[in-house]
Every structure is written in C-alpha cells, then in structure tokens.
Amino acid sequence: MTFRSPRAVLAPVVAAALIALLPPTPAHAQSQATGPELASFGRRPVATFSIVARDPATGELGVAVQSHWFSVGPIVPFAQAGVGAVATQSFVDPSYGPLGLALMKAGRSAPDALAGLLLADEHPEVRQVAMIDAQGRVDAHTGEDAIIAAGHHVGENYSVQANMMESATVWPAMAEAFERTEGDLASRMLAALKAAQAEGGDIRGRQSAALIVVSGTPAGLPWVDRIFDLRIEDAPHPLEELDRLLHLARAYREMNAGDEAMTTNDVTAAVNHYNTASEMEPDNAEMVYWAAVTLASEGRVEEALPRFRRAFAASTNWAVLTARLPEANLLPDDPDLLEAIFSVEGGEAGRVEWRRLAELGLMSGP
C-alpha cells in the first residue's frame, strides 16, 4: 500500500460529477465548469462508526455517528427530509454529503448517487461512505485503504459502517442492535452506536457524536423538517451526553407542541403537552413554569399554584418574570390572581416587582 499523509489526500470528489449525473438542462449544457472553485474540498482523517437509516412507518431519515475527533457533527452526517441521508467518513470528504443529497433530490437512487461520486473521486480507496434515499434504497462503500478494522453492513432500510475500530465485531453488533431495538428512529440509531462502543468502538477512544433525524413528510421548512439535530462537540462520554440531550429534546418537543396548541386555543391539549414535558424533566423549572402560566391564564388557579411554587423554589427570578407577563398580555392584569400567585412560597420577589411596575404605570397595583 502506498503511504500517504492523512492530511494530504488531495484528490476530492469534483462537483463536475454532480453536473454530469444530473438530468440535462439548458443551464448545464451551457456551463460545464470544472475549475478549482468546484474541485477543491477540505478533507480530514475522521475515523468513526455511524449509521444511516430510514423508518419505513414514518418515512423519517436519519444519521448518527460517534468519533474520536473534535466536532464530528458538521462533517460526517447529512440529511434532508424527503430526499435522503449520508454519512461520509474515514479520510473524509464532506462534499459527499451535499452532492449526494443533490443527486438524490434530482431523482438518483442512493446506490446510483454513491456510485457516481465514487467514480469521480481519485481516491475512493480511502473513503467510507453510506447513503440512503427516501424510498429506502441504500448502499455503502468501504475503501480498501480504510484503516482496519473497517467494514460495513447494509440491511433493510439502513447501513452501518466503521473504520479504525478496535474489533471487526463493531458493525455486526450495530446491525443487530438496530434491528432488535424498539422505538422511533432516533432511539434505534442511538442503540446501534451504543452497541458499537460496547464492542470497543474506535481504537483511539471517543470524543464527539451527532444525531440527525428529518421528517418523512417534508414541509419545506428546515426548522420544521429537522426533528432532531444534536451534536456533542467534545466530551469524555459523548454517547451518554447524546442520550441525555435526546431525552431533553423530546421534552422540548412537547413544550413546542403545547405552544402550538395554545395558538389554536386548545388549552387542554396545551396543558397536557406541558405536563408531559415537566414529567419528563421534573427538575426543569421552565417547563413547570409555563404550564403554570397557561393554567392561571385560563382560570385554573388551584392547579397552577403548586407549579408556580416549584418554579419559584428553583429561582425567585421566575416570580419577578411573572410580574412582567401582564404587560406583555401573557397573563391577566388581575390583582386577585397576582396576589394568589405571589402568596406562594418564593413569590415575594414577584410582589416587589409588581409594585414597581404599578408605580411606573405599566399595570394595576396590589
């Protein structure tokens, strides 16, 4: 094998390959640019293990990855709702991500997109790439010069791949864990990563991780289509931290659903979502607090007061904030209501703020 510096693998995937593979259009016929601005992409030696997958029940697409490399999230996982998902690693060329997605969006299957980009790459022997499209067509490539232990397994609606592993049992364990785990796509992909680490994972250790899940029914709005987009940049145990953030993200999705319910004046649904969130994260004062505000605004004061007490116990600033909400029309400017709220333990700071605002003429006073 010819030696090459990890930082000197020069021949990238060229954007001309993308133009060549896309269906012909007048614009393409007129311009077949292949200059350095299209042919030069950064490369980094990112050895890692990852999974690309699709949930056939929901159509969701996802990528999850862990590596002994700082901030793996921006350069390995790529996904677009209704299009596909890509993991690019080993002597990584991040351009496989956006180019692969562009080809799949133009109608190419994931296997065809991967094959085309590998043909255009002068050094496919050092790449490891997996792609899956919105129809569940999937393929992977492990170059012959990827650092051992290296390999991949393509299954139904998923592919797992790894390089520079402690053991060749890593990717089979990932496949088994993904197939046997119940739950949504994020849970199953995280289970695959945990299985890889249990087999020894990256021979160098662990440092960063990332998980992306996009919707199976794209709205065309990235902030809506991205169900989860989590990154651990640098941590001693990135998968444990990823697990924690995934749980927190689920709770905040309940908060968002509560906010959406309030926009349609469905108070019962909103409170249910807020309560679910606060049950998932019982130490999160904000989740408890906004459930209290919603209940109080709807006249359900007795239900709200214990929640205010919990929030004020975490910080009296929540009581101060409460005094400011009527001016923003987020709580009724009702002296009896405010007196009840500020009478709970920890509420005195709110009463002080209430008086101050009344003196400024911003609201009625106590």
ABEGO torsion letter per residue (X at the ends): XBBBBAAABABBBBAAAAAAABBBBAAAAABBBABAAAABBBBBBBBBBBBBBBBAAAGBBBBBBBBBBBGAAAAABBBBBGAEBBBBBEBBBAAAAAAAAAAAAAGBBAAAAAAAAAAABABAAABBBBBBBAAGBBBBBBBAABBOBBEBBBBBGBBBBBBGBABAAAAAAAAAAAAABBEBAAAAAAAAAAAAAAAGEBAAEBABBBBBBBBABBAGBAAAABABBBBBABBABAAAAAAAAAAAAAAAAAAAAAAAAAAAGBAAAAAAAAAAAAAABAABAAAAAAAAAAAAAAGBAAAAAAAAAAAAAABAAAAAAAAAAAAAGABBBBAAAAAAAAABBGAAAAAAAAAAAAAAGABBBX
